[in-house]
Amino acid sequence: MAWITLTQDNLLSALNASEAAAYNAAVTGAIDPADEIILTAVHEARGHIEDAPGNELAAGATIPERIQHHVLSIIRFRILTRLDIEVSKARTKEYDDARRFLERVSEGKVRVEKPEGAKDTSGGTSDNIDVVDYGPDTLDREGLNAL
């Protein structure tokens, strides 16, 4: 999976019909907090990813596609509450679940994919391993005296 940039189109696709209508009615003026809230949520998610040892970040304001649903749940909730649009219990639960998911990411309980071109440092096998042989492993009386 790739790392992606979230846009207002992603946000709009995450809204149901009544949420989209309320959103469009609320932002008819010059004030639309969507870009700010999207960027804030993306940076928050990236912070959780970076907190876990072994994770790496892709360039730019991107997130792994795998966590898109969770980040959009956070964005949707924050947009609706910022614009004083009623939020259902189901949407509130999705928001809470998304926050818990990101906490699990930062604790290292959920792994996210590395950005394209990143080196795998997980300890698995790799073509870049050099085997060094220092000779036979022997233990004699002289070696024991050094301990």
LINDANOR-V487973 format. One record per residue. N is the residue number from 1. PSI is psi in degrees with one decimal (none if undefined). OMEGA is omega in whole degrees, -180 to 180 (NA if undefined). D_LAST is the distance of its C-alpha to the last C-alpha in whole Angstrom. Layout:
BEGIN
N/PSI/OMEGA/D_LAST
N/PSI/OMEGA/D_LAST
END
This chain:
BEGIN
1/155.3/-176/51
2/167.9/170/52
3/137.4/-172/51
4/161.1/174/55
5/126.2/178/57
6/143.0/-179/59
7/177.6/176/63
8/-30.7/177/66
9/-39.1/176/67
10/-42.7/179/64
11/-48.4/-178/65
12/-34.5/178/68
13/-18.1/179/67
14/-7.3/179/65
15/142.5/172/68
16/178.2/-174/71
17/-44.7/-178/74
18/-35.9/177/75
19/-41.5/180/72
20/-42.0/179/73
21/-44.1/179/76
22/-39.6/178/75
23/-49.7/-179/73
24/-36.9/178/76
25/-35.4/-177/78
26/-25.6/-176/76
27/21.1/-180/75
28/-22.6/177/78
29/-162.3/-177/78
30/-7.3/-175/76
31/115.8/174/73
32/104.4/-176/70
33/6.7/-172/67
34/-50.8/-177/65
35/-42.4/179/64
36/-45.2/-178/62
37/-38.6/177/61
38/-48.9/-178/60
39/-41.3/179/57
40/-44.9/-180/56
41/-38.2/178/55
42/-44.5/179/54
43/-37.8/177/51
44/-46.4/179/51
45/-42.8/179/49
46/-35.6/176/47
47/-41.8/178/46
48/-40.3/179/45
49/-45.3/-177/44
50/-28.1/-179/41
51/-30.6/-176/40
52/129.1/178/38
53/138.4/178/35
54/-14.4/178/35
55/149.6/176/39
56/154.6/179/41
57/143.2/171/44
58/165.1/180/47
59/154.6/175/49
60/-173.0/-180/52
61/66.7/-176/53
62/159.4/176/52
63/158.3/174/51
64/138.4/-179/50
65/-31.7/-179/53
66/-30.7/-177/51
67/8.3/-178/52
68/-46.3/-178/55
69/-43.3/-178/57
70/-43.2/-180/55
71/-38.6/177/55
72/-33.1/176/59
73/-40.7/178/59
74/-45.9/180/58
75/-47.6/-179/60
76/-47.6/-179/63
77/-45.2/-177/63
78/-36.3/177/62
79/-48.8/-177/65
80/-43.3/-179/68
81/-34.8/179/67
82/-37.4/-179/67
83/9.2/178/70
84/41.6/176/71
85/135.3/-177/72
86/134.3/-179/71
87/128.8/-179/68
88/163.8/177/68
89/-36.0/-180/66
90/-41.0/179/65
91/-36.7/177/64
92/-40.0/178/62
93/-41.5/177/60
94/-40.4/178/59
95/-48.9/179/58
96/-42.8/178/56
97/-40.1/180/54
98/-40.9/178/54
99/-43.1/178/52
100/-39.7/179/50
101/-46.8/-180/49
102/-33.0/175/48
103/-39.9/177/46
104/-35.4/176/44
105/-47.6/-178/43
106/-26.6/177/42
107/-5.3/-180/39
108/11.0/180/38
109/-19.5/176/40
110/125.1/179/42
111/142.9/175/41
112/155.1/-178/44
113/147.4/178/44
114/152.1/177/43
115/156.3/179/46
116/132.7/179/47
117/-4.8/180/45
118/147.4/177/41
119/142.3/177/38
120/116.7/179/37
121/24.9/-176/33
122/-9.5/-179/33
123/-0.4/178/30
124/177.5/-179/33
125/150.9/-178/33
126/154.9/176/35
127/-11.6/-175/36
128/14.1/-178/34
129/128.9/175/30
130/127.4/178/29
131/125.3/-179/26
132/132.7/180/24
133/119.7/179/22
134/14.3/180/19
135/-174.9/-176/20
136/146.6/175/19
137/106.5/179/16
138/149.3/178/14
139/121.4/179/11
140/-177.1/-177/11
141/-38.8/180/10
142/-40.2/178/9
143/-36.3/179/7
144/-34.5/179/5
145/-27.7/180/5
146/-19.3/179/4
147/none/NA/0
END
